[in-house]
Amino acid sequence: MELGVNVPNFGPGTNPARLRDWARVVEGLGYDLLMVSDHVVITPDVAEQYPAPFYEPFTTLSWLAGITERVRLGTTVLIAPYRHPLLVARMAANLNEFSGGRLVLGVGAGWARQEFEALGAEHGRRGRDTDELLAELRRAWADTDDYGAGNIPIWIGGASPAALRRTIRFGTAWHPLRQRIDQMRDGLDRLRTMAASLDQPVPGFAPRILLRLTDKPLPDDDRVAGEGTVEQVVEDLDVLRELGAQSVVLDPFEGDPAETAWQALATTREFWRRRDT
């Protein structure tokens, strides 16, 4: 099972130098994936969770591709209705080519109503627009001589029935965000049942979980996966692997200084390496 990191490409103190440091830490610690988030207009509803500055993901990942060598690069998640499908197809294919085939495209329908309005996108159509983008990506990338996309994995974010159906229809993997273990187990059961009813194969599983280390154990009923002592976090990773996760992305951003997050990533990586050998 590969481990990744959701690197904060936003917030006070974020700049090219800090992002370069993040990339060096993630790759240097031996993580397998480096992923970033997506917002275009920092409207008030976005700023409550993702304060400015916010670096656009394709631009950021293109730059990070040039200063990394091994780590895979991805979006968690690209908001589908914000860009024309053919633009996404072109940018993703180019980034995949420039990075030597290292791109993972995580896609979601979005939520920030004010940002939708600022971009002239219809919030009420976000599900349909996401499906249309994914269908267009498939059509565009089928012409590999033009787009050169190869085989870009597509992870689908969200936990609604529509998101699960979208994963079965278009996705390489289901990519739930910051859930409890029992929620993900339930979602996987629903995904398998839905796939069987549609006579389709079950997609892979690649969750993004919180990483917040505590000195004392937290009650399992009160915590999401990845929250608690390092022993609890490693146990969560064990469970996720047993549930079939091919990849797990750790999300260390809680407003703390980057150095605190780097230490948590180093500690978790070391404990996981011991458990995995």
Summary of the structure (lengths in Angstrom):
residues: 277
radius of gyration: 18.0
end to end distance: 12.6
largest distance: 55.0
contacts: 911
relative contact order: 0.13
helix: 49%
strand: 17%
